[in-house]
Amino acid sequence: MPSKKYFDQDCRQCQRLADFLCVVKQEHPTYHARPVAPFGDSKARLLIVGLAPGMHGANASGRPFTGDYAGLLLYETLFKFGFSNQAESKSLDDALVLNNCRITNAVKCLPPQNKPAPSEVSQCNGYLAAEIQTLPANAVILALGTVAHQAVLKAYQLKTSQYVFGHRRQHRLPDGRMFVDSYHTSRYNMQTKRLTQAMFHEVFITISDLMATA
């Protein structure tokens, strides 16, 4: 069992983030504006790690990648590859169910300008490390973006120089699990064509192959 629980709805360890959420809640009373819990199958073999909740996405809805642009390609792809029962994630009551997949974030609270400080990534890393401990031995971890990539390595206490980020790059972790990178599904990456639908689907082809052979 993990030595630390992997989510705390009442966490206020990062004062800057806690203060920012209070301001956001005052400006948007209907928003979740609290730490956002991981979402999906508790026994999943695929763990997807994002950066942090988006202002009008997960911070509003209370579910990772729900209600913002970054979730469009992610949930469409999860449905295409059999990890969900529907292609869209609109709200907490939309009946979406993930199968053999769970989505979490490197930082559980909305950061100002969508940019968590390194100290905030470090402070929240204990939750990610605890969540990784709950995964089965043959699990696959997918990092969306460099910050998520680095957070996973930090959870394993590994040096980033030994596991360089690269889109669709595969890494074998010391415990035998496979670790895969992808560019983040952000609006910026999609609009600049740094990441395309075909490129993201190729990542999931890789993941599906890894899960089939593990």
C-alpha positions in Angstrom: 0.0 0.0 0.0 1.2 3.5 -0.7 2.6 5.4 2.3 0.5 8.5 1.4 -3.0 8.7 -0.1 -2.9 9.8 -3.7 -5.6 12.6 -3.5 -6.7 15.0 -0.8 -9.7 17.2 -1.6 -8.8 19.6 1.2 -5.1 19.9 0.4 -3.8 23.5 0.8 -0.1 22.8 1.0 0.7 25.3 -1.8 -0.3 28.7 -0.4 -0.1 30.5 -3.8 -2.5 27.9 -5.4 -4.8 27.9 -2.4 -5.1 31.6 -2.4 -5.7 31.7 -6.2 -8.5 29.1 -6.0 -10.2 31.3 -3.4 -10.1 34.2 -5.8 -11.4 32.1 -8.6 -14.2 30.7 -6.5 -15.3 34.3 -5.7 -15.3 35.2 -9.4 -16.9 31.9 -10.6 -19.1 30.7 -7.7 -20.3 27.6 -9.7 -16.8 26.4 -10.5 -15.3 23.4 -8.7 -12.2 25.5 -7.8 -10.6 22.9 -5.6 -8.1 20.2 -6.1 -9.3 18.0 -9.0 -9.4 14.2 -8.3 -8.0 11.6 -10.6 -10.7 10.1 -12.8 -11.3 6.6 -14.2 -10.8 2.9 -13.5 -9.3 2.3 -10.0 -7.7 -0.9 -11.4 -6.5 0.7 -14.6 -3.4 -0.5 -16.5 -3.0 2.8 -18.2 -2.3 6.0 -16.2 -2.4 9.2 -18.2 -0.6 12.1 -16.5 -1.5 15.7 -17.5 -0.1 19.0 -16.3 -2.8 20.7 -14.2 -6.5 21.6 -14.3 -7.4 24.3 -16.8 -9.3 27.4 -15.7 -12.5 26.8 -17.6 -12.0 23.0 -17.9 -11.2 20.7 -15.0 -11.1 23.6 -12.5 -14.7 24.4 -13.5 -16.1 20.8 -14.0 -14.1 19.0 -11.3 -13.0 16.3 -13.8 -9.6 16.1 -15.6 -9.7 17.4 -19.2 -13.4 18.0 -19.0 -14.9 21.2 -20.5 -11.8 22.5 -22.2 -10.1 22.2 -25.6 -7.3 19.9 -24.4 -9.9 17.2 -23.6 -11.4 17.0 -27.1 -8.7 14.9 -28.7 -7.9 13.0 -25.5 -11.4 11.7 -25.0 -12.0 11.1 -28.7 -8.9 9.0 -28.7 -9.7 7.1 -25.6 -13.1 6.1 -27.1 -11.5 5.1 -30.4 -9.1 2.8 -28.7 -11.6 1.2 -26.3 -10.7 3.0 -23.1 -14.1 4.8 -22.7 -17.8 4.4 -23.4 -18.2 7.7 -25.2 -16.1 10.1 -27.2 -16.8 13.3 -25.2 -16.4 14.5 -21.6 -18.8 17.3 -20.9 -19.7 17.2 -17.2 -19.7 15.1 -14.1 -23.2 13.8 -14.9 -22.6 12.8 -18.6 -22.4 9.0 -17.8 -18.8 8.8 -19.1 -16.9 5.7 -17.9 -13.3 4.9 -18.5 -12.2 1.3 -18.9 -8.7 0.2 -17.9 -7.6 3.8 -17.9 -7.2 6.6 -15.3 -6.4 10.3 -15.8 -4.5 12.3 -13.2 -2.4 15.5 -13.2 1.1 16.4 -12.0 -0.5 19.3 -10.1 -4.0 18.8 -8.8 -4.9 22.5 -8.4 -5.3 25.3 -11.0 -2.1 27.4 -11.2 -2.2 31.0 -12.3 -1.6 31.4 -16.1 -1.6 27.5 -16.3 2.0 27.5 -15.0 2.7 25.7 -11.8 6.0 26.7 -10.0 8.6 24.0 -9.7 8.1 24.0 -6.0 4.4 23.3 -6.5 5.1 20.4 -8.8 7.4 19.0 -6.1 4.9 19.6 -3.3 2.2 17.7 -5.2 4.5 14.9 -6.4 3.9 12.8 -3.3 0.3 12.3 -4.5 1.5 11.2 -7.9 4.1 8.8 -6.4 1.4 7.3 -4.2 -1.0 6.9 -7.1 1.7 5.1 -9.2 2.2 2.7 -6.4 -1.4 1.6 -6.8 -0.9 0.6 -10.4 -0.5 -3.1 -11.4 3.0 -4.3 -12.3 2.3 -4.4 -16.0 0.9 -0.9 -16.2 1.8 1.7 -18.8 2.2 5.4 -17.9 1.6 8.1 -20.5 2.9 11.6 -19.8 1.3 14.5 -21.7 4.0 17.1 -22.0 7.4 17.8 -20.5 6.2 18.8 -17.0 4.2 15.6 -16.6 7.2 13.6 -17.9 9.4 15.2 -15.3 6.8 14.7 -12.6 6.7 11.0 -13.3 10.5 10.7 -13.1 10.5 12.7 -9.9 7.9 10.3 -8.4 10.4 7.5 -9.3 13.3 9.5 -8.0 15.0 9.2 -11.5 17.2 11.7 -13.3 15.7 13.5 -16.3 19.0 13.2 -18.1 18.5 9.4 -18.3 15.0 9.6 -19.7 14.8 12.4 -22.2 11.3 13.5 -23.3 10.3 12.9 -26.9 7.0 12.5 -28.6 6.0 8.8 -28.8 9.3 7.9 -27.0 9.2 4.8 -24.9 11.1 4.3 -21.6 11.4 1.2 -19.4 11.2 2.2 -15.8 13.2 0.4 -13.1 10.2 -1.5 -11.9 9.5 -2.9 -15.4 6.6 -0.6 -16.3 6.6 1.2 -19.6 6.6 4.9 -19.7 5.5 6.7 -22.9 5.6 10.4 -23.8 3.4 12.6 -25.9 3.0 16.2 -26.7 0.2 17.7 -24.6 -3.2 17.9 -26.3 -3.3 21.7 -25.7 -5.0 24.2 -28.0 -1.6 25.7 -28.8 0.0 22.3 -29.8 -3.0 21.4 -31.9 -3.4 24.7 -33.7 0.3 24.9 -34.5 0.3 21.3 -35.7 3.0 20.3 -33.3 0.5 17.6 -32.4 -2.0 16.2 -34.8 -4.8 13.7 -34.4 -2.8 11.2 -36.4 0.3 11.7 -34.2 -1.8 11.2 -31.1 -3.5 8.1 -32.4 0.0 6.7 -33.2 0.9 7.1 -29.5 -2.1 5.0 -28.6 -1.2 2.4 -31.1 2.1 2.2 -29.3 0.3 1.9 -26.0 -2.1 -0.7 -27.2 0.8 -2.8 -28.5 2.7 -2.5 -25.2 -0.4 -3.5 -23.2 -1.0 -6.4 -25.4 2.4 -7.8 -24.9 3.0 -7.0 -21.3 
